[in-house]
Amino acid sequence: MQNAANFPILWVVVIIIGLALLASSIRIVPQQRIFIIELFGRYRRLLRPGLNFIIPLVEQVAHKESMRTRQLDVDVETKTNDNVFVVVRVSVQYRVGSTDAVYNAFYQLENPEWQMQSYVFDTVRAQIPKQNLDAVFDNKDSISNDVKMQLRDTMEGYGFEIIASLVTDIDPDQSVKDSMNQINAAERERRAAEHKAEAEKIIKVKQAEADKESKILQGEGIAGQRRAIAEGLRDSIAMVTNENQDVTSRDVIDLLKFTNYVDVLGSFDNSSSKVIMLPQPTGQLDSLSSNLMAAMEAANEQNPARKKEVTKGAQDEHD
């Protein structure tokens, strides 16, 4: 009776143990993950994404490798050619190249990130000390390419693919930053002063050109005015002498001088004028005319050619 009673309990224990072994043999691998299976510490096989089974208590998952792209940030402190200490941050994006490369990625490197970090340090510290600080900022892409080429040539043999290597930050000392800002500010002020001086120069040149053109036009206007006055006087004298043979050229000139004298006196009659004009008696005007004619005759005596031309002009007017 006792053996019969223990029989169902034994089956229950067996079933429980069987279910436990079955559950322990099931391995569900997520997408973009690869499991490495070892048998008694020796590489056995790879489990790919999905439902997988292993031998319980014999096989075990030694490593779970991600196939996603990962990023490693490395801060490198180094010195430039002009003795400026900078901290360069390099971001390396990498991943396991393929499913078959998982074996090399796990078994050949103890810590792949440390390995890549060492190569980043070596490459950056070999490039930056050859360049000045300004050149380092200008050659970020060149430094990135050098790091990428160095890592790619080395890490591909271990199953890793280098996607990109980026110099994300170049951080000099704060005092160096302040000095650079002061230099940039001074440079901008110098350029602003140059532009301002150039603008003032252009304004002055344009004003001078405008003044020059204005004086040229003014001179042309005065010359034209005098030419018109001379032509009008000539026509007036010719008309008067032709209509009245008793009137001489001298009489016409005296009349024109008196008319101009009166016109000048009238030009001062305005509210804004501050000139006080004392008109001369008519007799003094005649004396002034005589003096002018005497001066003209004296000048003609000194210049015979001019005298001949004036005499010929007067004869033509008389005719």
Secondary structure, DSSP 8 states (H G I E B T S, - for coil): -HHHHHHHHHHHHHHHHHHHHHHHHEEEE-TTEEEEEEETTEEEEEE-SEEEE--TTTEEEEEEEE-S-EEEEEEEEEE-TTS-EEEEEEEEEEEE--STTHHHHHHS-S-HHHHHHHHHHHHHHHHGGGS-HHHHHHTHHHHHHHHHHHHHHHHGGGTEEEEEEEEEEEEE-HHHHHHHHHHHHHHHHHHHHHHHHHHHHHHHHHHHHHHHHHHHHHHHHHHHHHHHHHHHHHHHHHHHHHH-TT--HHHHHHHHHHHHHHHHHHHT-STT---------HHHHHHHHHHHHHHHHHHHHH-HHHHHHHHHHHHHHH-
